[in-house]
Amino acid sequence: MSFKKVYFGTNLKMYKGVADTVSYLKELEQLTSDIDRNCAELFVIPSYTALSEAVCSVSQAQILLGAQNMCWEEQGQFTGEISPLMLRELGLSIVELGHSERRHIFGESNEMINRKVCTALKNGFKTLLCIGETGEDKQYGISDEVLRIQLKTGFYGVSDKMYGQIMVAYEPVWAIGADGKPASAEYAKEKHAVIRKTLCEIFGDNGYAIPLLYGGSVNPSNADNLILQPDIDGLFVGRSAWNAADFNSLIRSAIDKVLLLR
């Protein structure tokens, strides 16, 4: 059996300033320098204020860097927003869109996120679309429908030829944050199967090639089991990744588990 390429990423949210971000990235790059990037892809999404220094601190051949959000317009009267042209000028690789905090705290709609996805892809970014159901959705038994809507609206109008620039992170809202409870591996497996099927409806067979990451209270005790599930191609890790040494340990343990499948 061939090796399944795995993906590991983290969003630093609003926790590390410039100096802490640079220190973290340099340590993570050094700790993971011997890991074959053909087998594992690493990415980090810092805060906006740290991006300029971040891109100068590490090689993106080792750690891809991204932005936590982006405006759907390239320029204009959008006070407080960040243009894709500005992110391109920095030399970033990834844009994260549709995070649950953007949806549920800042009120971003599926239509708004779709406009951002289309603009990100147009500007050559690898586009990480985050999707996930709330605890209420889960209680009502409509999780699958919610995920399908978020995918079909998020990728509305996107050519199936763009599949190589797309990643999807499944983050059940009820599993995120300090009080989140991680989904079981079986539950994550079921939802990733729904996501994969939906992506194939949107992109045809190219949907099989889109990396699907699980995020939501990923930690050292559940990462190995999650990474072994069908249709889980990687882990989008929160606070368990914010210490470089801890993230390195989690990455190596997960890779070792995948290697056992060879």
The 8 nearest C-alpha neighbors of each residue, nearest first, counted from 0:
[[1, 261, 2, 260, 3, 258, 259, 257],
 [2, 0, 261, 3, 260, 258, 4, 257],
 [1, 3, 261, 4, 0, 258, 38, 257],
 [2, 4, 5, 1, 257, 38, 232, 258],
 [5, 3, 38, 39, 2, 6, 37, 232],
 [4, 6, 39, 233, 232, 3, 38, 40],
 [7, 5, 233, 40, 39, 41, 234, 232],
 [8, 6, 41, 234, 233, 235, 40, 42],
 [9, 7, 42, 235, 43, 41, 236, 234],
 [8, 10, 236, 43, 235, 237, 44, 11],
 [9, 11, 44, 12, 43, 45, 237, 8],
 [10, 12, 45, 44, 14, 9, 13, 46],
 [11, 13, 10, 14, 46, 45, 67, 44],
 [14, 12, 46, 15, 11, 16, 45, 10],
 [13, 15, 12, 11, 16, 46, 45, 241],
 [16, 14, 19, 20, 13, 11, 17, 46],
 [17, 15, 19, 18, 20, 49, 14, 48],
 [16, 18, 49, 20, 19, 21, 48, 15],
 [17, 19, 21, 20, 16, 22, 15, 49],
 [20, 18, 22, 16, 15, 21, 17, 23],
 [21, 19, 23, 17, 18, 22, 15, 16],
 [20, 22, 24, 18, 23, 19, 53, 25],
 [21, 23, 19, 25, 20, 24, 18, 26],
 [24, 22, 20, 26, 21, 25, 243, 19],
 [25, 23, 27, 21, 26, 22, 28, 20],
 [24, 26, 28, 22, 27, 23, 21, 29],
 [25, 27, 29, 23, 24, 28, 30, 22],
 [28, 26, 243, 24, 30, 29, 25, 31],
 [27, 29, 25, 31, 26, 30, 32, 24],
 [28, 30, 26, 32, 27, 31, 25, 33],
 [31, 29, 27, 28, 32, 26, 247, 244],
 [30, 32, 28, 34, 29, 33, 27, 247],
 [31, 33, 29, 34, 28, 30, 61, 35],
 [34, 32, 31, 35, 30, 29, 36, 28],
 [35, 33, 31, 32, 36, 39, 38, 251],
 [34, 36, 37, 38, 33, 39, 32, 40],
 [37, 35, 39, 38, 40, 34, 61, 41],
 [38, 36, 35, 39, 4, 40, 34, 5],
 [39, 37, 4, 36, 35, 5, 40, 3],
 [40, 38, 5, 36, 4, 6, 37, 35],
 [39, 41, 6, 36, 7, 5, 42, 38],
 [42, 40, 7, 62, 8, 6, 63, 39],
 [41, 43, 63, 8, 62, 64, 7, 9],
 [42, 44, 9, 64, 8, 10, 45, 63],
 [43, 45, 10, 65, 66, 64, 11, 67],
 [46, 44, 11, 43, 10, 49, 50, 47],
 [45, 47, 49, 48, 12, 13, 50, 11],
 [48, 46, 50, 49, 45, 66, 67, 51],
 [47, 49, 46, 50, 17, 51, 16, 45],
 [48, 50, 17, 47, 46, 52, 51, 53],
 [51, 49, 53, 47, 52, 48, 54, 45],
 [50, 52, 53, 54, 49, 89, 55, 48],
 [53, 51, 55, 50, 54, 49, 56, 21],
 [52, 54, 50, 56, 55, 51, 21, 49],
 [53, 55, 52, 56, 51, 50, 57, 64],
 [56, 54, 52, 53, 57, 51, 58, 50],
 [55, 57, 53, 54, 21, 52, 25, 58],
 [58, 56, 55, 54, 25, 59, 24, 53],
 [57, 59, 60, 61, 62, 56, 54, 63],
 [60, 58, 63, 62, 61, 57, 64, 54],
 [59, 61, 58, 62, 63, 36, 57, 40],
 [60, 62, 59, 58, 63, 28, 36, 41],
 [63, 61, 59, 42, 41, 60, 58, 64],
 [62, 64, 42, 59, 92, 41, 43, 61],
 [65, 63, 43, 91, 42, 44, 92, 93],
 [64, 66, 93, 44, 94, 91, 92, 43],
 [65, 67, 94, 44, 68, 95, 93, 45],
 [66, 68, 95, 44, 94, 65, 96, 46],
 [67, 69, 96, 66, 95, 94, 70, 81],
 [70, 68, 81, 82, 83, 71, 115, 80],
 [69, 71, 72, 82, 81, 80, 115, 83],
 [72, 70, 115, 114, 118, 69, 73, 82],
 [73, 71, 70, 74, 82, 75, 118, 83],
 [74, 72, 82, 83, 84, 71, 75, 70],
 [75, 73, 72, 82, 76, 77, 84, 83],
 [76, 74, 77, 72, 73, 78, 82, 80],
 [75, 77, 78, 74, 80, 79, 72, 73],
 [78, 76, 80, 75, 79, 74, 70, 81],
 [77, 79, 80, 76, 75, 81, 70, 74],
 [78, 80, 77, 81, 76, 70, 82, 69],
 [79, 81, 78, 77, 70, 82, 69, 68],
 [82, 80, 69, 70, 83, 79, 85, 86],
 [81, 83, 73, 85, 84, 70, 74, 69],
 [84, 82, 86, 85, 73, 87, 69, 81],
 [83, 85, 87, 82, 86, 73, 88, 122],
 [86, 84, 88, 82, 83, 87, 89, 81],
 [85, 87, 83, 89, 88, 84, 91, 82],
 [86, 88, 84, 90, 89, 85, 91, 83],
 [89, 87, 85, 86, 90, 84, 91, 83],
 [88, 90, 86, 87, 91, 51, 85, 54],
 [91, 89, 87, 88, 92, 86, 54, 64],
 [92, 90, 65, 64, 89, 87, 93, 86],
 [91, 93, 65, 124, 64, 125, 63, 90],
 [94, 92, 65, 125, 124, 126, 91, 64],
 [93, 95, 66, 65, 126, 127, 67, 68],
 [94, 96, 127, 67, 68, 66, 128, 126],
 [97, 95, 128, 68, 98, 127, 129, 94],
 [96, 98, 129, 128, 112, 101, 99, 102],
 [99, 97, 129, 101, 100, 96, 102, 130],
 [98, 100, 102, 101, 103, 97, 172, 130],
 [99, 101, 104, 103, 102, 98, 105, 97],
 [102, 100, 105, 98, 99, 104, 107, 103],
 [101, 103, 107, 99, 106, 100, 105, 104],
 [102, 104, 100, 106, 99, 101, 105, 107],
 [105, 103, 100, 106, 101, 102, 99, 107],
 [106, 104, 101, 107, 103, 102, 100, 99],
 [105, 107, 102, 103, 104, 108, 101, 100],
 [106, 108, 102, 101, 105, 111, 112, 109],
 [109, 107, 111, 110, 112, 106, 102, 113],
 [108, 110, 112, 111, 152, 113, 153, 149],
 [111, 109, 113, 108, 112, 114, 152, 153],
 [110, 112, 108, 114, 113, 109, 107, 115],
 [111, 113, 115, 109, 114, 110, 97, 153],
 [114, 112, 153, 116, 110, 115, 111, 109],
 [115, 113, 111, 117, 112, 116, 71, 118],
 [114, 116, 71, 112, 118, 113, 117, 119],
 [117, 115, 113, 119, 118, 114, 112, 120],
 [116, 118, 114, 120, 115, 119, 121, 113],
 [119, 117, 121, 115, 120, 116, 71, 122],
 [120, 118, 116, 122, 121, 124, 117, 115],
 [119, 121, 123, 117, 122, 118, 124, 116],
 [120, 122, 118, 119, 123, 117, 124, 116],
 [123, 121, 119, 120, 124, 118, 83, 87],
 [124, 122, 120, 121, 119, 125, 164, 92],
 [125, 123, 93, 119, 120, 92, 126, 122],
 [124, 126, 164, 93, 165, 92, 94, 127],
 [125, 127, 165, 94, 124, 93, 164, 166],
 [128, 126, 166, 95, 167, 96, 94, 165],
 [129, 127, 167, 96, 97, 168, 95, 126],
 [130, 128, 168, 97, 98, 167, 169, 96],
 [131, 129, 169, 170, 168, 149, 146, 128],
 [130, 132, 171, 170, 169, 172, 146, 133],
 [131, 133, 171, 142, 172, 136, 145, 146],
 [134, 132, 172, 136, 135, 173, 137, 171],
 [133, 135, 137, 173, 136, 138, 132, 172],
 [134, 136, 138, 133, 137, 139, 132, 140],
 [137, 135, 133, 139, 141, 134, 138, 142],
 [136, 138, 134, 140, 142, 135, 139, 141],
 [137, 139, 135, 140, 136, 134, 141, 142],
 [140, 138, 136, 137, 141, 135, 142, 134],
 [139, 141, 137, 138, 142, 136, 143, 135],
 [140, 142, 144, 136, 143, 139, 137, 145],
 [143, 141, 145, 137, 144, 136, 132, 140],
 [144, 142, 146, 145, 141, 147, 193, 190],
 [143, 145, 147, 141, 142, 146, 148, 149],
 [146, 144, 148, 142, 143, 147, 149, 132],
 [147, 145, 149, 143, 148, 144, 131, 150],
 [146, 148, 144, 150, 145, 149, 151, 143],
 [149, 147, 145, 151, 150, 146, 152, 144],
 [148, 150, 146, 152, 147, 153, 151, 145],
 [151, 149, 153, 147, 148, 152, 154, 146],
 [152, 150, 148, 154, 153, 149, 155, 147],
 [151, 153, 155, 149, 154, 150, 148, 109],
 [154, 152, 113, 150, 151, 149, 155, 112],
 [155, 153, 157, 152, 151, 150, 113, 156],
 [154, 156, 152, 157, 153, 151, 113, 150],
 [155, 157, 154, 158, 117, 113, 152, 153],
 [158, 156, 154, 155, 159, 117, 161, 160],
 [159, 157, 160, 161, 156, 202, 162, 154],
 [158, 160, 202, 161, 162, 157, 205, 203],
 [159, 161, 158, 162, 163, 202, 205, 157],
 [162, 160, 159, 163, 158, 164, 157, 165],
 [161, 163, 165, 164, 160, 159, 209, 205],
 [164, 162, 161, 165, 209, 160, 208, 125],
 [165, 163, 125, 162, 161, 126, 124, 166],
 [164, 166, 126, 162, 163, 125, 127, 209],
 [165, 167, 127, 210, 209, 126, 211, 128],
 [168, 166, 128, 211, 127, 129, 212, 210],
 [169, 167, 212, 129, 213, 211, 170, 128],
 [170, 168, 213, 130, 131, 214, 129, 212],
 [169, 171, 214, 131, 215, 172, 130, 168],
 [172, 170, 131, 132, 174, 173, 215, 133],
 [173, 171, 133, 174, 175, 132, 131, 170],
 [172, 174, 134, 171, 133, 175, 179, 180],
 [175, 173, 179, 180, 215, 181, 172, 171],
 [176, 174, 215, 179, 172, 173, 216, 171],
 [177, 175, 179, 178, 174, 216, 215, 237],
 [176, 178, 179, 175, 216, 238, 180, 174],
 [179, 177, 176, 180, 175, 174, 173, 216],
 [180, 178, 174, 175, 176, 177, 173, 216],
 [179, 181, 174, 216, 182, 178, 173, 175],
 [182, 180, 174, 216, 215, 179, 183, 217],
 [181, 183, 186, 187, 184, 174, 180, 215],
 [182, 184, 186, 185, 187, 181, 225, 221],
 [183, 185, 187, 225, 186, 188, 182, 224],
 [184, 186, 188, 183, 187, 189, 182, 228],
 [187, 185, 189, 183, 188, 184, 182, 190],
 [186, 188, 184, 190, 189, 185, 191, 182],
 [187, 189, 185, 191, 186, 190, 228, 184],
 [190, 188, 186, 192, 187, 191, 185, 193],
 [189, 191, 193, 187, 192, 188, 194, 186],
 [190, 192, 194, 188, 193, 189, 230, 187],
 [191, 193, 195, 189, 190, 194, 196, 188],
 [194, 192, 190, 196, 191, 195, 197, 189],
 [193, 195, 191, 197, 192, 196, 198, 190],
 [196, 194, 192, 198, 197, 193, 191, 199],
 [195, 197, 199, 193, 194, 198, 192, 200],
 [198, 196, 200, 194, 199, 195, 193, 147],
 [197, 199, 206, 201, 195, 200, 196, 202],
 [200, 198, 206, 203, 202, 196, 201, 197],
 [199, 201, 197, 198, 203, 202, 196, 206],
 [202, 200, 198, 199, 203, 197, 151, 206],
 [203, 201, 159, 199, 206, 205, 198, 200],
 [204, 202, 199, 205, 200, 206, 201, 159],
 [203, 205, 206, 199, 207, 202, 208, 200],
 [206, 204, 203, 207, 208, 202, 162, 199],
 [205, 207, 199, 198, 202, 204, 208, 209],
 [206, 208, 205, 209, 204, 199, 195, 198],
 [207, 209, 206, 205, 210, 162, 163, 204],
 [210, 208, 206, 207, 166, 165, 162, 211],
 [211, 209, 166, 232, 208, 167, 212, 233],
 [210, 212, 167, 232, 231, 168, 166, 209],
 [213, 211, 233, 168, 234, 232, 231, 235],
 [212, 214, 234, 169, 168, 235, 170, 233],
 [215, 213, 235, 170, 236, 234, 169, 217],
 [214, 216, 175, 174, 170, 217, 181, 171],
 [217, 215, 181, 175, 174, 218, 179, 180],
 [216, 218, 236, 215, 222, 214, 221, 181],
 [217, 219, 220, 239, 221, 222, 216, 236],
 [220, 218, 222, 221, 249, 217, 223, 239],
 [219, 221, 218, 222, 223, 217, 224, 249],
 [222, 220, 224, 218, 223, 219, 225, 217],
 [223, 221, 225, 219, 224, 218, 217, 220],
 [224, 222, 253, 226, 225, 221, 256, 227],
 [223, 225, 227, 222, 221, 226, 184, 228],
 [224, 226, 222, 184, 227, 223, 228, 221],
 [225, 227, 223, 228, 224, 231, 222, 233],
 [228, 226, 225, 224, 257, 229, 223, 231],
 [227, 229, 225, 226, 231, 188, 230, 224],
 [230, 228, 231, 188, 227, 192, 191, 232],
 [229, 231, 191, 232, 192, 228, 211, 195],
 [232, 230, 229, 211, 228, 233, 212, 226],
 [233, 231, 211, 5, 210, 212, 230, 6],
 [232, 234, 6, 212, 5, 7, 231, 226],
 [233, 235, 212, 213, 7, 236, 214, 6],
 [236, 234, 214, 8, 9, 213, 7, 212],
 [235, 237, 9, 217, 240, 234, 214, 8],
 [238, 236, 239, 240, 9, 216, 10, 235],
 [237, 239, 241, 240, 236, 216, 242, 11],
 [238, 240, 237, 218, 241, 236, 246, 245],
 [241, 239, 246, 238, 242, 237, 236, 245],
 [242, 240, 238, 239, 243, 246, 237, 11],
 [241, 243, 245, 240, 244, 246, 239, 23],
 [242, 244, 27, 246, 245, 23, 247, 241],
 [243, 245, 247, 246, 242, 248, 27, 30],
 [244, 246, 248, 242, 247, 243, 249, 240],
 [247, 245, 240, 249, 243, 248, 244, 250],
 [246, 248, 244, 250, 245, 249, 243, 251],
 [249, 247, 245, 251, 246, 250, 252, 244],
 [248, 250, 246, 252, 247, 251, 219, 253],
 [251, 249, 247, 253, 248, 252, 246, 254],
 [252, 250, 254, 248, 253, 249, 255, 247],
 [251, 253, 255, 249, 254, 250, 248, 256],
 [254, 252, 223, 256, 250, 255, 251, 249],
 [253, 255, 257, 251, 256, 252, 258, 250],
 [256, 254, 258, 252, 253, 257, 251, 259],
 [257, 255, 253, 259, 254, 258, 223, 252],
 [256, 258, 254, 259, 255, 260, 253, 227],
 [257, 259, 255, 260, 256, 261, 254, 2],
 [260, 258, 256, 257, 261, 255, 254, 2],
 [259, 261, 258, 257, 0, 256, 2, 1],
 [260, 0, 259, 258, 1, 2, 257, 3]]
